[in-house]
Amino acid sequence: MKIIILMRSLIFFGVFSFPFFVKSQPPRGPLVVSPQINPDKTITFRYLAPAAKEVKLSAQFEKSPVPMTKDAQGIWSVTLGPVKPDIYPYSFQVDGVTVMDPANVGFFPNERFKASLADIPGDVPLMHAMRDVPHGTVSYEYYSSMEGSTGSLVVYTPPGYEKETSKKYPVFYLISGTTDTEETFFKVGRINFILDNLIADGKAKPMIIVMPYGNPLARIAEQKGKPKPADLVSREGADAISRAKVFETDLMTRVIPHVEKNYRALSDRESRAIGGFSRGGGQTLRAAFGNLDKFAWINCYSSYLSPAEMESNYNNIISKPEVTNKNLKLFWIGVGDEDFLYKPAVEFMDYMKSKNINYKSLISSGGHTWMNVKAYVAESTPLLFR
């Protein structure tokens, strides 16, 4: 009833107030289409800024910002490529100030600046493309978190979840990287479409995927009206370990109980997997190694733990390799050969190998990017719950 009343109110406003509404609006500028994906895989970017002196495009597929050219209407533009099909973050630099693309609704969820996203489709649908297959559901969840805060989750349930009401599913807890949010694996990683496609092709088991926010201290501070903690100085220092412990406690005592109470989730350790990218990869390793009674599957994307931390905090993992290898159904590690964490990640692999810990690995081309993360997800997720 409230919706109907609201609709009538809007109609009334539209009919009787339209002349005033038109007169009160500021003049509109020219229509700007950006980004424009051309048939030859080139991309045209446009930005309306008649008074700007200089506009540049900063895109992940370019090594440095690219100057744009202004036309008579004040629209700056540049055409680049062809560009390899994928999803790329980009932004504009307008007289030295970085801004999103106002003509584009797609953006990169982040604690700070939110870049826009350019999605270049492949001639053959890519792993993350929306295909004509059964689709799962993506939901936003809220739960009672630490220190009286309210936590947030993005949850994917597989195709058929709503219909097969007696069936329970294994759960993959998937954590984003530094400054990312709980939405990043969904909006940038396109985890829902990747899983829809893998499940439709018979390559992955139907599963629930839970995406928590990896920075509960920031959320607690924000909800208390305090500034967020500064970024970590070191991934190996005491502060990094302490913050990871806060996340681990939230995951184990708040997130998992909430999921298993509100979703048809299998609750044995062989039905729980955990994975993450960058900072989320470090959180994955710490949470998994500290709770092998809760997780049997580990996917680590572009991350590592130092030998010193392994020996001081997780000696039980490396001192009894036969027990660790028996408990872990999968230990998967991926990193790009241009990733700034490539060296420590490879050293971590070599260290685990020296301790006779079994793992599967993929060293891909490229850097610390979500293009690589999508590839790692597509490669490792089919191995879960087999």
C-alpha positions in Angstrom: 0.0 0.0 0.0 2.8 2.4 0.8 4.3 1.8 -2.6 1.1 2.6 -4.3 0.6 5.8 -2.4 4.2 6.8 -3.2 3.6 6.1 -6.9 0.5 8.2 -6.9 2.3 11.0 -5.2 5.0 10.9 -7.8 2.4 11.0 -10.6 0.7 14.0 -9.0 4.0 15.8 -8.7 4.8 14.9 -12.3 1.5 16.2 -13.7 1.0 19.4 -11.7 4.6 20.4 -11.1 6.3 19.6 -14.4 6.6 23.2 -15.7 8.2 24.4 -12.5 10.4 21.3 -12.5 11.7 22.2 -16.0 12.3 25.8 -15.2 14.2 24.9 -12.0 16.7 22.6 -13.7 20.2 23.9 -14.7 21.0 23.6 -18.3 22.4 20.2 -19.3 25.6 19.6 -21.1 26.1 17.3 -24.1 25.5 13.5 -23.7 28.8 11.8 -22.9 29.2 8.0 -23.7 32.1 6.5 -21.8 33.7 4.1 -22.0 32.7 3.1 -25.5 33.9 -0.4 -26.4 34.5 -0.5 -30.2 34.2 -3.7 -32.4 37.9 -3.8 -32.9 38.5 -3.9 -29.0 39.7 -0.3 -29.0 38.1 1.8 -26.2 37.1 5.4 -26.4 37.0 7.3 -23.1 35.3 10.7 -22.7 35.1 13.3 -20.0 33.1 16.5 -20.0 35.2 19.4 -18.5 35.0 22.6 -20.6 37.0 24.6 -18.1 39.8 22.0 -17.5 43.3 22.8 -18.7 44.4 19.2 -18.9 42.8 15.8 -18.6 44.6 12.4 -18.7 43.4 8.9 -18.6 44.9 6.5 -16.1 44.1 2.8 -16.9 45.5 -0.5 -15.7 46.3 -1.6 -19.2 48.6 1.5 -19.7 51.9 2.0 -18.0 51.4 5.8 -17.5 48.6 8.3 -17.8 47.6 9.2 -21.4 46.8 12.8 -22.4 43.2 13.4 -23.8 42.1 15.9 -26.4 39.3 18.5 -25.9 36.7 19.2 -28.6 34.5 22.3 -29.2 31.9 21.1 -26.7 34.4 20.7 -23.9 34.5 16.9 -24.1 37.9 15.4 -23.6 38.5 12.0 -25.3 41.1 9.4 -26.2 40.9 6.1 -28.0 43.3 3.3 -27.0 43.9 -0.3 -28.0 43.0 -2.8 -29.1 42.9 -4.0 -25.5 43.0 -7.6 -24.4 39.5 -8.6 -23.3 39.1 -8.4 -19.5 37.9 -6.0 -16.8 40.2 -3.0 -16.1 40.0 -0.2 -13.5 40.6 3.3 -14.8 40.2 7.0 -13.8 40.7 10.5 -15.1 43.2 13.0 -13.9 41.6 16.5 -14.3 44.1 19.3 -13.7 45.9 16.9 -11.4 42.8 15.7 -9.5 41.9 12.0 -9.8 38.2 11.4 -10.5 35.8 8.6 -11.5 34.1 8.5 -14.8 30.6 10.1 -14.2 29.3 8.5 -17.4 30.0 4.9 -16.1 27.9 3.2 -13.4 30.5 0.4 -13.0 33.1 1.1 -10.2 35.7 -0.7 -8.1 34.6 -1.0 -4.5 37.3 0.2 -2.2 37.8 1.9 1.2 39.3 4.9 -0.5 39.2 6.0 -4.2 36.7 4.0 -6.3 38.0 3.6 -9.8 35.7 3.1 -12.7 35.6 -0.3 -14.6 35.9 -1.0 -18.3 34.7 -4.4 -19.3 36.0 -5.5 -22.7 34.2 -8.7 -23.8 35.9 -11.5 -25.6 34.8 -12.9 -29.0 34.3 -16.1 -27.0 32.7 -15.5 -23.6 35.3 -15.1 -20.9 35.2 -17.0 -17.6 33.5 -14.1 -15.9 31.0 -13.3 -18.6 27.3 -13.6 -18.1 26.2 -16.6 -20.1 22.8 -18.2 -20.8 23.1 -20.7 -17.9 21.3 -21.1 -14.6 22.3 -18.3 -12.2 22.8 -18.2 -8.5 21.8 -15.5 -6.2 23.9 -12.8 -4.6 22.7 -11.4 -1.2 23.8 -8.8 1.2 23.9 -9.9 4.8 24.4 -8.1 8.2 25.5 -9.7 11.4 26.4 -8.8 14.9 30.1 -8.3 14.9 32.8 -7.4 17.5 32.6 -4.5 19.9 29.0 -4.0 19.2 29.5 -3.3 15.5 27.4 -4.5 12.6 29.3 -6.5 10.1 28.4 -7.0 6.4 28.8 -9.9 4.0 28.1 -10.6 0.4 26.8 -14.2 -0.1 26.5 -16.2 -3.3 24.1 -19.2 -3.3 24.3 -21.5 -6.3 21.6 -22.2 -8.9 18.8 -24.3 -7.4 19.4 -23.2 -3.8 16.0 -21.7 -3.4 14.2 -24.8 -5.0 16.1 -27.7 -3.4 15.1 -26.6 0.2 16.3 -29.8 1.9 19.8 -29.8 0.4 22.9 -28.5 2.3 26.0 -27.0 0.6 29.7 -26.7 1.3 30.9 -23.1 2.0 33.9 -21.2 0.5 34.9 -18.2 2.6 36.6 -15.7 0.2 38.5 -12.6 1.4 39.5 -9.5 -0.6 42.7 -7.6 -0.4 44.0 -4.4 1.3 41.5 -1.5 1.0 39.0 -3.8 -0.8 35.5 -4.3 0.6 33.2 -7.3 0.9 31.8 -6.3 -2.6 35.1 -6.6 -4.5 35.0 -10.3 -5.3 31.5 -9.8 -6.6 31.7 -6.5 -8.5 35.3 -6.8 -9.8 36.0 -10.6 -9.5 32.6 -11.5 -10.9 32.7 -14.5 -8.6 28.9 -15.2 -9.2 29.3 -15.5 -13.0 32.5 -17.5 -12.7 30.7 -20.0 -10.5 27.6 -20.1 -12.5 29.6 -21.0 -15.6 31.8 -23.5 -13.8 28.8 -25.2 -12.3 26.9 -25.2 -15.6 29.9 -26.8 -17.3 30.2 -29.5 -14.6 33.6 -28.2 -13.5 32.7 -27.1 -10.0 30.6 -28.4 -7.2 27.6 -26.2 -6.2 28.7 -24.2 -3.2 27.9 -21.2 -1.0 30.5 -18.5 -1.2 30.7 -16.0 1.7 32.6 -12.7 1.1 33.4 -10.9 4.4 35.0 -7.5 4.8 38.6 -8.1 5.7 39.1 -5.0 7.8 36.8 -5.2 10.9 38.9 -2.6 12.8 38.1 0.0 10.2 34.4 -0.9 10.4 34.4 -0.7 14.2 36.2 2.7 14.1 33.8 4.0 11.4 30.7 3.0 13.4 32.1 4.7 16.5 32.8 7.9 14.6 36.6 7.4 14.8 39.2 7.5 12.0 40.1 4.3 10.3 43.5 2.7 11.3 46.4 3.6 9.0 47.6 1.1 6.4 50.0 -1.6 7.5 53.7 -0.7 7.2 54.7 -4.4 6.9 52.8 -7.6 6.0 55.0 -9.5 8.4 55.1 -7.2 11.4 53.4 -7.5 14.8 50.6 -5.1 13.7 49.8 -7.2 10.6 49.6 -10.3 12.8 47.5 -8.6 15.4 45.0 -7.2 12.8 44.8 -10.6 11.2 43.9 -12.1 14.5 41.0 -9.7 14.9 39.7 -10.8 11.5 40.2 -14.4 12.4 38.3 -14.0 15.7 35.4 -12.2 13.8 35.4 -15.0 11.2 35.4 -17.9 13.6 33.1 -16.5 16.3 30.7 -14.3 14.4 30.7 -14.9 10.6 30.7 -18.7 10.4 28.1 -19.1 13.1 25.9 -16.5 11.4 26.2 -18.3 8.0 25.6 -21.8 9.4 22.5 -20.5 11.3 21.0 -18.6 8.3 22.0 -20.7 5.3 21.8 -24.4 4.5 25.5 -24.8 5.1 27.3 -28.1 5.8 29.2 -27.6 9.0 32.0 -30.2 9.0 35.6 -29.2 8.3 35.7 -31.0 4.9 32.8 -28.8 3.8 34.6 -25.6 4.6 37.1 -23.9 2.3 38.9 -20.5 2.8 40.7 -18.4 0.3 41.8 -14.8 -0.3 43.8 -12.3 -2.3 46.8 -10.2 -1.1 46.0 -9.2 2.5 43.1 -11.6 2.3 45.6 -14.3 1.3 47.6 -13.7 4.5 44.4 -13.7 6.5 43.5 -17.0 4.8 46.7 -18.7 5.7 46.6 -17.5 9.3 43.0 -18.4 9.9 43.4 -21.8 8.2 46.7 -22.8 9.9 45.2 -21.7 13.2 42.0 -23.6 12.7 42.7 -26.8 10.8 39.9 -28.4 12.8 37.6 -26.1 10.9 39.0 -25.9 7.3 40.2 -28.6 4.9 40.7 -26.5 1.8 43.0 -23.5 1.3 43.3 -21.2 -1.7 46.0 -18.5 -1.4 46.2 -15.8 -4.1 49.2 -13.5 -4.3 50.3 -13.9 -0.7 52.6 -15.7 1.8 53.7 -16.1 5.4 57.3 -15.7 6.4 59.4 -18.6 7.7 59.8 -16.8 11.0 56.0 -16.5 11.5 55.5 -20.1 10.4 58.0 -21.4 13.0 56.8 -19.2 15.8 53.1 -19.4 15.3 52.4 -22.4 13.2 55.1 -24.9 14.1 52.5 -27.6 14.3 51.9 -27.2 10.6 55.5 -27.7 9.5 56.7 -30.0 12.3 54.2 -32.7 11.4 53.9 -32.7 7.6 52.3 -36.1 7.4 49.4 -34.8 9.7 49.1 -31.5 7.8 49.0 -33.3 4.4 46.4 -35.7 5.7 44.2 -32.8 7.0 44.5 -30.6 4.0 42.4 -31.8 1.0 43.8 -28.9 -1.0 46.5 -26.3 -0.5 46.6 -24.0 -3.6 48.9 -21.1 -4.2 48.9 -18.7 -7.1 51.0 -15.6 -8.0 52.0 -13.5 -11.0 55.6 -13.3 -12.2 55.3 -9.5 -12.2 53.5 -9.3 -8.9 55.3 -7.2 -6.3 54.8 -10.1 -3.9 56.2 -12.7 -6.4 59.5 -13.1 -4.6 58.2 -13.7 -1.1 55.4 -15.9 -2.4 57.8 -18.1 -4.3 60.1 -18.2 -1.2 57.0 -19.3 0.8 56.3 -22.1 -1.6 60.0 -23.2 -1.5 59.9 -23.1 2.3 56.7 -25.3 2.4 58.3 -27.7 0.0 61.4 -28.0 2.2 59.1 -28.9 5.1 57.4 -31.6 2.9 54.1 -29.8 2.9 52.1 -30.7 -0.2 50.5 -27.9 -2.3 49.4 -27.1 -5.9 50.7 -23.9 -7.5 50.2 -21.7 -10.5 52.7 -19.0 -11.5 51.0 -16.9 -14.1 52.1 -13.9 -16.1 51.2 -10.4 -15.0 51.0 -8.5 -11.7 49.0 -7.9 -8.5 45.8 -7.5 -10.4 42.2 -8.7 -10.3 42.6 -10.0 -13.8 44.9 -12.6 -12.3 42.6 -13.2 -9.3 39.8 -14.2 -11.6 42.1 -16.6 -13.3 43.2 -18.1 -10.0 39.5 -18.5 -8.9 38.6 -20.2 -12.1 41.6 -22.6 -11.8 41.3 -23.4 -8.1 37.6 -23.4 -7.3 36.9 -26.5 -9.4 39.2 -28.5 -7.1 37.2 -27.7 -4.0 35.0 -30.3 -2.3 36.0 -33.1 -4.5 
